[in-house]
Amino acid sequence: MILSLSLPRVGERMQAGTVHRVIARAGDALRPGAPLLEVLVDLEEANARDCPAAFFVRLIATERAYLRTLLVAPGDVLQVAAPFGIATTTPDESFDGPALRALRTTSVAIQVDPLST
């Protein structure tokens, strides 16, 4: 089965996120708990403030799959729900054609060393 990867909405104001770090690679066998990437989310980018409502989230797979393509790099801006990769349920199946559903994922807020950004 072909599965799409997309950025979930984290907070009602979120429209996009900036890729901070790509962890997974095409060809990886994913298992529940496997991290895919880290994204910087700014929920208040339209409002000027001294301390922006920005935080990092890590996107994590919650099911077994095989990552076939991952079309992101650090600095890329991802729109919510826009596809950025493809996974399949078996390692050797074709991934030509439309995805039947999204890869099941979850996201967690993480703390990133400010000197690494």
C-alpha positions as CSV (number, residue, x, y, z in Angstrom):
1,M,0.0,0.0,0.0
2,I,1.3,3.5,-0.9
3,L,1.3,6.0,2.0
4,S,2.0,9.7,1.7
5,L,3.9,11.8,4.2
6,S,2.7,15.3,5.1
7,L,3.1,17.9,7.8
8,P,0.3,17.7,10.3
9,R,-1.3,20.9,11.8
10,V,0.1,21.7,15.2
11,G,-2.1,24.4,16.7
12,E,-5.0,26.1,14.9
13,R,-2.9,29.0,13.5
14,M,-0.2,26.9,12.0
15,Q,0.0,27.2,8.2
16,A,3.6,26.0,7.5
17,G,6.8,24.9,9.1
18,T,10.5,25.2,8.3
19,V,12.5,22.0,8.2
20,H,15.2,22.2,10.8
21,R,16.7,18.7,10.5
22,V,16.0,15.6,8.4
23,I,16.5,12.4,10.4
24,A,15.1,9.6,8.2
25,R,16.4,8.7,4.8
26,A,14.9,7.1,1.7
27,G,15.2,3.3,2.1
28,D,14.8,3.3,5.9
29,A,12.5,0.7,7.5
30,L,10.3,2.7,9.7
31,R,8.9,1.3,13.0
32,P,6.6,2.9,15.5
33,G,8.6,5.7,17.3
34,A,11.0,6.3,14.3
35,P,11.7,10.0,14.0
36,L,11.3,11.5,10.5
37,L,12.2,15.2,10.8
38,E,12.3,18.2,13.0
39,V,10.3,21.3,12.0
40,L,10.4,24.9,13.3
41,V,6.8,26.2,13.7
42,D,6.0,29.9,14.3
43,L,2.4,30.3,15.3
44,E,2.6,34.1,15.5
45,E,4.6,35.1,12.5
46,A,2.1,37.8,11.5
47,N,2.4,39.6,14.9
48,A,5.5,41.5,16.1
49,R,6.6,40.5,19.6
50,D,9.7,40.3,21.7
51,C,9.5,36.5,22.1
52,P,7.9,34.8,19.2
53,A,5.6,31.8,19.7
54,A,8.0,29.5,17.9
55,F,8.8,26.0,18.8
56,F,10.3,22.8,17.4
57,V,8.3,19.7,16.7
58,R,9.6,16.2,15.8
59,L,7.5,14.2,13.4
60,I,7.4,10.5,14.4
61,A,6.1,7.5,12.5
62,T,3.5,5.5,14.5
63,E,3.3,2.4,12.2
64,R,5.6,0.1,10.3
65,A,6.5,1.2,6.7
66,Y,9.3,1.6,4.3
67,L,10.4,5.1,3.4
68,R,10.7,5.3,-0.4
69,T,11.1,9.0,-1.1
70,L,11.7,12.0,1.2
71,L,11.7,15.3,-0.7
72,V,12.8,17.8,2.0
73,A,16.0,19.4,3.1
74,P,16.9,21.7,6.0
75,G,15.5,25.2,5.3
76,D,12.6,24.0,3.2
77,V,9.2,25.4,4.1
78,L,6.4,22.8,4.3
79,Q,2.8,23.8,4.0
80,V,0.4,21.9,6.3
81,A,-0.9,18.7,4.6
82,A,1.3,19.1,1.5
83,P,3.0,15.8,0.6
84,F,6.7,15.6,1.1
85,G,7.4,11.9,0.8
86,I,6.2,8.4,0.1
87,A,6.3,5.2,2.1
88,T,5.0,1.7,1.4
89,T,3.9,-1.2,3.6
90,T,6.4,-3.6,2.0
91,P,9.9,-2.9,0.9
92,D,9.7,-4.1,-2.7
93,E,6.2,-2.9,-3.8
94,S,5.9,-0.2,-6.5
95,F,5.2,3.3,-5.3
96,D,4.0,4.6,-8.7
97,G,0.4,5.9,-8.4
98,P,-1.6,7.7,-5.8
99,A,-1.3,7.2,-2.1
100,L,-4.2,5.3,-0.5
101,R,-3.8,7.2,2.8
102,A,-1.3,9.1,4.9
103,L,1.4,7.4,7.0
104,R,0.3,7.5,10.6
105,T,2.4,9.9,12.5
106,T,2.4,12.0,15.7
107,S,4.3,15.1,16.6
108,V,6.0,16.1,19.9
109,A,7.4,19.4,20.9
110,I,11.2,19.2,21.5
111,Q,13.9,21.5,22.9
112,V,16.6,22.3,20.4
113,D,20.0,23.8,21.5
114,P,19.7,27.5,20.4
115,L,23.3,27.4,19.2
116,S,22.4,24.8,16.6
117,T,19.7,26.8,14.8
